[in-house]
Structure formats: structure tokens, C-alpha cells
């Protein structure tokens, strides 16, 4: 009986020791989280309580991100994970300084699809994004949990590169000297320069056409739910904004571009 009691006591002590050594998650009350990078105008971190959790192999945090407005420069429906660059969280201590080892905690690769879905959704839609830092040393994890106090979200969208033509180099021809008694050479009038290339890209007009098609496709379905009506309004606004931008550049279009633009504008007005 005494042996059994002793074994139970040892087991209880071991459990208490393990419990005392176990790493506990840390709650962070976050509000007005700074958002950096070229996605700062389009998303924000929802205010609330978030948990920095010890997991197998490191530390993990899931944050809730809200869409503020539609992405500019990329048509949302054409967005893919290839357009999602480096999204990271920088953890700060109480003094606002970066916590060593947590300066740039990366987004889990599979959550890039969540960003794509968010940007293709409606204004005020929200998605959970999980970030994880690999750390094997438990003492290091414990130190970090004791230091972290706030976060900063870093965003990056990768935009398609636009090919730039190198400027044409102008080479001046030196004048031919005239000998005494010799008639000066006949100066030929300069060849008139070729008309300038249009400053409006065909891609802009194509994007306008796609925006109008998306709007008309949803309108043809006679949407009735509040979500569908909101989406219809957003699509109409997107098309109208592109119309206004192109109308301001109308004089810089070629004849073919003007015809194409006017045809699309007519479709939108139907």
C-alpha cells in the first residue's frame, strides 16, 4: 500500500512539473494595427483579441483581415496567388521595437488563396490568415512569448510588369563646310516625324470591356439578394470609374481605340 501511494505521489509531482513547464499561448489585444506595403489601402486587421500559440516546431498566429476597397491595377477576377507577394507579421515589444526572431513571420503558403478570395469578394468581407515562425528552442519560444506586445502587418501585391521602350537617341549631323566659289549644298527639309504612338494602352480599354461584361452578366441574372445587389453596385462603380478615367484620355486614343471605347460605353449605357 505504501509503495502504491509513493508511486502515485511521484506521478502527481511529475504531472505538476510538466504542467509548470508547458508553454502557454499569449493573448494580444490589438487595435489600429499598422498595415505596411502596397496593400495598405485595401485591407486592415480587424480589432480584437488574438492568440500567439506555441505549436509543434514554432509559434503561430491567426489574424482576421477585412477588405476596405477593391484592388487597383489588377482586375480582381484575374488575380492569382502569383500576384500575392511576401505577406509577413512583425512582432513588437512594449517599446515598439521588433522582437528578435519575430521580425518577419511569414504567411503560410496555403493562405495566399485566402487573400485572392478576399480581394475578389465584397467590401467589408473578412478572411483569417495564419502566420508561422519555425523555432525549435523552447527557451527561445518562452522568451518571445514574454516580450511580444503588438504586431505590424506587411503586405505585397506583385503587379504585372509593363515593358518600357528605350528612348530614341538623336544624333546631330555636322554641317558640310563650303569651299570658296562653291555653291552651298541644298538643305533638304527635315522629314516630318511619325505621328506619336497612342498614350492609351489597348490593355486599359480591354479591362474596361471586361468590367462592363462582368456587370452586364450579373445584371442579366436579375439579382435579388442583398449580397448580389451589393456586388452589382460594386461592378457598376468599377466599370464607371474605368469609363471616367478613359474618357479623360480620349484625345490621346487612336481612331480604332476611340471606336472600341465608344462601343463599350454604349453597352454600359444600355
Secondary structure, DSSP 8 states (H G I E B T S, - for coil): -HHHHHHHHHHHHHHHHHHHHS---EEEEE-S-EEEETTTTTEEE--EEEEEEEETTEEEEEEEEEE-S--SSS-GGG--GGGB---EEEEE-TTS-B-TT-SSEEB-GGGHHHHHHHHTS-TT-EEEEEEEEE---HHHHHHHHHH--EEEEEE-B----------------------TT-----------------SS-HHHHHHHHHHHHHHHHHHHTT--SHHHHHHHHHHHHHHHHHHHHHHTTGGGS-HHHHHHHHHHHHHHT-
